[in-house]
Amino acid sequence: MKEIEILVEVYESYDKIKNKLEQFDYKETKKIIDEYFYDPKRNDLKPDENGKIYNCLRVRQKENKYTITYKDDVYENGKWLYSNEYETEVKSIEVIKQIINKLGLKKFIEIENEKRYYYFKNYEIVLERVKDLGLFMEVEYCTNEDIDVKNVKKEIQDFIDGLDLKVSEELNMGKPEMYLIKHNIVIE
């Protein structure tokens, strides 16, 4: 699945942005723990020297459900465009971690967050409080179709601008990269 999104940091209070997003269809709030793994023998499955991640393996615990996801990011001129995401549910997080360990992969970060999900037309809007990182909003459009990614990103940015909230420019990196940079974590 092609995941086209824009992630911004929010410079408003949690309550203000939550109230603003209440105009959309609220679905749920979930606590999520994401664990990211790297391969010490492969450069393409670990952060580079600047903390940039091009491919990643993630195990997610979303309440009592578990998924494993492989993502590969597509960039143009150093700017992130979208991710190809391959995800499946797993029955046992313990077994999947044993498999990952047997493959020689190592965990490098764990990110805990609380996500509030809203929906509007084809967008999933997520307000995220990320432990030790901050407050973020992600607006995402997912498709299996071949579409003009740049046009969709422009539409997403116009949607965000129309919310009239104080937010950053598009961050052009995911929370794992931000976490590595903020906490000075270097993977050899």
Secondary structure, DSSP 8 states (H G I E B T S, - for coil): -EEEEEEEEB-S-HHHHHHHHTTSEEEEEEEEEEEEEE-TT-GGGS--TTS--SEEEEEEEETTEEEEEEEEEEEETTEEEEEEEEEEEES-HHHHHHHHHHTT-EEEEEEEEEEEEEEETTEEEEEEEETTTEEEEEEEEEESS---HHHHHHHHHHHHHHT---B-S---S-HHHHHHHHTT----
